[in-house]
Amino acid sequence: MAINKALFVALTLTMIGSLFLGQADISILSALGTQTNDVMTADRLILWEIRLPRSVLAPLVGAALGLAGAAMQSLVRNPLADPSLVGASQGAALGAAIAFYFGMAPLNASWMVPASAITGAILALVAVLFLSAGRRPGLFILAGLAVASIGSALLAVTLNFAPNPFAMQELILWLLGSVANRPIEMSLLMLVGLLVGGAIIFWKRHFLQALTLGDEVAQTLGHDPVTNTRWVLIACAILVGVSVAVAGAVSFVGLIIPHLLRRFVGSEPRRLLLPSMMGGALLVAISDVVIRTVPYAYDFKLGVITALIGAPFFVWIVLRERNRWL
């Protein structure tokens, strides 16, 4: 589709352009030239150790959140479903914070924090599913807000009992969301999570497509709603959990992107999933570029920028839905 090609081109140009943008002026050619020898220059350090990792990580995080949002909205048939609105992000953040708090992360940081975050996201989504009596669209968001509130409260308790003020500050800054100062290994971890979660969701895309006709029709077509729902929730938990573990809480991406893209591709999940993944990658990549180019960018966090974009967008959706009922 044309929209997929346009998103791919825009994402590619944004990622390439992000290497040239930042507080420091560097020569890309100089940095690439010194890569062939052992000379460590400032240009080489900034390009390969600072800009390149975040230029790769930001789109991966956005792709995971955009895909999770589109899958969740298709699963519950509610356009307001989003990982940050139904408790998945809060559950993942709580799981990762507990891993930090109890000192589990230093034991094996490559898997402990993501595993804890994924577990927290799964528990949160299971709780939402239980409270909403399955996937009832009218109750899912209310149940999600309840679970999100509980998760936020427990997260506040965890922060309150942080072992020292420095640990609390580190947790708070991490929860604000950022892809800065992350080693390239974080991008590999994020890529694995995206591949696993994305593979499950695209595997179940026919089930999500059948759900547009209702549970009974989907079951008639040979899809087990209970088993397939579990698979989709596990995939969303993987995508959200790894994103939170790597970049902190980056909210509203899964809400904004599917809404915007439905104007171009329609509401069918088979047409929405891939554009949502690329659109989420583009949104987070652009947000990160804005952060490092505006004055005093070091005071801004990625999660703050996406929240400033997403909160008014959410209000606009509510007002639009209200006008339909008046």
Secondary structure, DSSP 8 states (H G I E B T S, - for coil): -HHHHHHHHHHHHHHHHHTT-SSS---HHHHHHHTTSS---HHHHIIIIIIHHHHHHHHHHHHHHHHHHHHHHHHHT-TT--TTTTTHHHHHHHHHHHHHHTT-GGG-TTTHHHHHHHHHHHHHHHHHHHHTTTT-HHHHHHHHHHHHHHHHHHHHHHHHT-SSHHHHHHHHHHHT---TT--HHHHHHHHHHHHHHHHHHHHTHHHHHHHTT-HHHHHHTT--HHHHHHHHHHHHHHHHHHHHHHH----SHHHHHHHHHHHHH-S-HHHHHHHHHHHHHHHHHHHHHHHHHSTTGGG--HHHHHHHHHHHHHHHHHHHHHHHH-
